[in-house]
Amino acid sequence: MTWGSSSCPPTASAFDNDGKSLVVSFSTSSNGVCTADFAATTHIFSAERVGDTVPVEATVSFPEFDDTQVVEVTRP
């Protein structure tokens, strides 16, 4: 889950998975003027985007804000 403007939610822009570690990089949406609210957005990624081997944790990166967090990967 990420947090940000509900009208311009963050989007996954890059995936890097070597089978041992998964890094998902996000960027902010460029939909123009964004609302000043603060809303949660959940993300679901297919195996085609992430890769066949998915570790139990992933590093989530927001390069434009110089922010990185480690999160637990939840599987259906």
C-alpha positions, 0 to 999 in steps of 0.5 A: 500500500502506498499513500498520496493524492487520490487523484494522482496515485503513485505508480510502479515504474520499474521492477528488479527481481534477481530471485533473491530480492525484489525492488519495486520503484514508484513514481508520482503520477503526472495527471496534472493538478492533484488533490491535496488529500492523503489516501491509501492505494493498494497495488497488485502485480502480475507474475509477468511484471514481478517474475516467477520467484518472489521473495517474502520481502520487497524493497519499495523505492521512491527515487524522487523523494530519496525514500526506500522501505522494506515491506512484506509481500502478501500472496493471494 
